[in-house]
């Protein structure tokens, strides 16, 4: 390829490591969500007798707002990593086949920011 000298085994090795890191990240993101919910439910609540669910105090409300405000960033981490790894695999595959134009197109697509669609309070959803 013009100006490209790809070490195919190196790409496979690095993308494999990134895949393992992405699995770890997924576990941490899940724990982050659970821990934030637990902290918001526990922090700053009013103690004493009350009817219904425990009222949320200022600290719990602030944690909930923080989690909501950072959800897009957290989702973008996983989406960006996945798009980069998939793009590297795709471009390398075209490189192996000798198709320079398709490899360049795959690289170009991988560089574009991924779309992340967050669910609206429990309606499912995810990233594309």
Secondary structure, 3 states (H helix, E strand, C coil): CCCCCCCHHHHHHHHHHHHHHHHHHHHHHHHHHHHHHHHHHHCCCCCCCCCCCCCCCHHHHHHHHHHHHHHHHHHHHHHHHHHHHHHHHHHHHHHHHCCHHHHHHHHHHHHCCCCEECCCCCCCCEEC
